[in-house]
Each structure stands twice: as structure tokens, then as C-alpha cells.
């Protein structure tokens, strides 16, 4: 199996690991893939479906993603195909190529975020619903990635061990691989919509924040959040211990279900708040403003 972990590789496996942790903790963190500068090359007019990468990963969802990436981010698309073709020549497997495809466009919201927050709010709603559905499935199957303790164990493994585990989870045509591509297509469509048909949304109002706090208090009274509620008044160490044993997927799915039930116009204003929350310090500040004194666990992150 070919591994793309050299210092020159544009596909950083650490970003995939970061994404998995982010997904299972409600998608708060972002993964960033850095591409090296490449000399200008003549445009390849070969249809995407006839390029070696599309022929190697010959399924409808991968083709839909490659087509969308090519339309919205042609430079990244070209770089992906060029790198993949070299990898195929070197004997890359389908699983190797799957990792490259997923890594081609960072899963987080930092890349293209200025365009994303100008898109129709329906894309934001669909992305939240997609994450909610996947977290519910992982929770139902009691995935080990739903436990913070397992995620910490993964972070303590050697790079080779961690990469092998993530590669297994993201194997070509696996459920997780398909989910990542669906999410990525939605994000690309949102960015494209924000560029071509930009919307202008207002900041959250006091009424919005009051509704958000009320929603959070209702969540704290639910069974899934009982352990979280108990830990609110505990020490930071006790809070972290409580998080280690919680089913984070179930908590995340219920939290996203509550957010999805908010009015669309309120969710559109949430997009503007997300822009302010890109930095970790701003996340804490905005979380305390939204959740008030109920955010006893803010210090645990």
C-alpha cells in the first residue's frame, strides 16, 4: 500500500485525524490542507470521467464530488488529478486514492468561509442535518469514536498506527467515505451559491440569543445531557473526566436536532456569528454570551 506521509506530500493525514475528532464533537474544529505551489501547466481537456482518478474510483458519488470540485475550485481539482495520476503510476490502491480525494478539499469551514456565510441558509440546514444523521448512526452503533477516551487514545498512537486506523475507517466506498463526500459536495455548492448569488444576513438579536439559551436549558434537562448537567458545577478535572465517558455522538446529535428546529431566519443570523467564532478565544466568548451561566463546561475546552 502506498502511503502519502512524506514531508513533501500535500495530503496531510493529521488533518484527517483532526476531522474525525471534529465530526464526533459536533464539527467544532477545522482541518486545513495546504497545497504547494505548482508551475503553470497546459490545461488538460480530458473529460473528468476519463481521467485515471475517476476511472480508478468509478462510482457515482465520487464522480459527483470530482465534478463539483472541478466547477467550484478548478485549481484544486487540477492539482488533485495531477497528484493522483502520479500516485496511480506508483501503484496507489483505491483506499490510498480515497484518502487523497477526501484530503483534496479541507472538510472544515475556514476555506471559502467568507463565501459560505453568504449562501442560502438551506445549505447550512442540510449540512447540519447530514451531521446530525451521521452522529445518530454512530451513536446507535456505539462507535468507539463517540467516546472522548478513545479519541485521546488515538491521538497518543504513533503516526503510523493512527493513520492505519483512520484509513480503515475512511476506506474507499465505506459509509464514512460516502458521508464525507456528501458533506463536501454540500459545502462546495454552498460556497458556489455564496459567490454567485450572495445573501446579506444580520447579526443575532437579543431575542435570538434568549431563544438559544432557552433551547440549551431544555437540552440540559434531557436524559442524554444529564451527565453534562451534573458536571456543570464540578471542577475542570471532573468535567473532563465526565466528558471522557459520555456518548458524544448522542449528545451532538440531540444538540444539532435542537438547532435544526430553530427558525430558518434565526439560523441565517447564526452564520454571521460563526464568522466571529473562528478563533478558539472567540468560541469561548460567544458560547458564554449565548449560553450564559449554563456554560459551566466552556472551561473544559
PEFENLIN-V265439 format. One line per field, one symbol per residue. burial: 1 if it has 9 or more other ideal C-beta (glycine too) atoms within 8 Angstrom, else 0. A space follows every 10 residues. Layout:
# PEFENLIN-V265439
burial->???
This chain:
# PEFENLIN-V265439
burial->0101000001 1110111111 1111100011 1110000000 0000000100 1111111000 1111111111 0110011111 1111101100 0101111111 1111111110 0110111110 1011111111 1101111110 0010111101 1101101010 0110111011 1101001111 1111111111 1111000110 1001000110 1110111111 0100101110 1100000111 0111111111 1111111111 0100011111 1111101000 0111011101 1001111100 0
